[in-house]
Amino acid sequence: MDSLILALESSCDETAGAILRNGSQVLAEFVASQIDLHRQFGGVVPEVACRAHMECLLPGVDKMFTDAGLTPQDLDAVAVTNRPGLIGALLVGVSAAKALAYAWNKPIIGVNHIEGHIAAAKFSHPEMEYPFVALVVSGGHTNIYYVPECGVYEKFGSTLDDAAGEAFDKAAKLLDLGFPGGPVIDKAAREGDINAFDWRDACLPRKNPYDFSFSGLKTAVLYAARGQKAGRKGPLLLDRQGVCDAAASFQNAVVRALVNRTIRVAKEKNVKWIAIGGGVSANTSLREAMAEEARKIRCNLAVPPMKLCTDNAVMIAARAHELYCAGEFADLELDACARASL
């Protein structure tokens, strides 16, 4: 079924929009990153994020119409991320989408942000076939799903505490590497020794062997970086090489936990495809390790290009096209939800 959909994404700290034809052809898009706004705080500040979304969203929509040479009347639907995420940030996008849909007399589609990350892998690899296993790994989510068909998800494992992206941010702060944690730890790890700290068992599960727990690993980094007695705000006890070694050991522990559990599910379900989505899927070590282990079990790997790993609206529009074809529309009472599962 043909569709022309405008999608908005504002679930955290990127304001994004996209216009897609048939869920596969990008006619226009924009992403307004807020990294510089939040770097001074060492993490995302919800109020700051909301204000930035309000400033960037509608000008971005206007520019997309200009870039694509389209008008609102050309659209078939308006889509928006309405769950999960920072509630205030979500409300900015949902409110804007409902206002635009009402003004333009267009149907509205609410999209789950986690489904968007899975759709990003499918968008980048249209040859990917069902069933497949999906690892969604970002600042707010670390989940493994078995996906037997479109829109059907069986969750095998999730994080019991911090998501992997949150763990990266916190470890980077403890090592005085900066924000956001993923890229700075990835860079420092290239100069470090993954065996310098024996943290291979720091991500052991508790009951469900597919679950994740990164709190113990985070504490291990704290003790290595500051010393148990010095505490979180004590002086950094590692030299430059020690910091790189700690970054490499930390990253290796996280990557091995993510890869081992995902591969285990893929083997159990005997799938031919593994998909990865979310900001942490941009990590080079994760991409390389997952590719290597997927080859061993003769599995194909679908990983989005770097720009579709972080939050974007292309993935939201891609998933919205599937919902449009299925006739799954919302109404003007569509609400935002901070927590939601698949």
Buried (B, 14 or more C-beta within 10 A) or exposed (E): EEBBBBBBBBBBBBBBBBBBBBBEEBBBBBBBBBEEBBEEEBBBBEEBBBBBBBEBBBEBBEEBBEEBEBEBEBBBBBBBBBBBBBBBBBBBBBBBBBEBBEEBEBBBBBBBBBBBBBBBBBBBBEEBEEBBBBBBBBBBBBBBBBBEEEEEBBEBBBBBBBBBBBBBBBBBBBBEBBBBBBBBBBBBBEEBBBEBBEBBEBBEBEEEEBBBBBBBBBEBBBBBBBBEEBEEEEEBEBEEEBBBBBBBBBBBBBBBBBBBBBBBBBEEBEBBBBBBBBBBBBBBBBBEBBBEBBEEEEBBBBBBEEEBBBBBBBBBBBBBBBBBBEEEBBEEEBEBBBEBEB
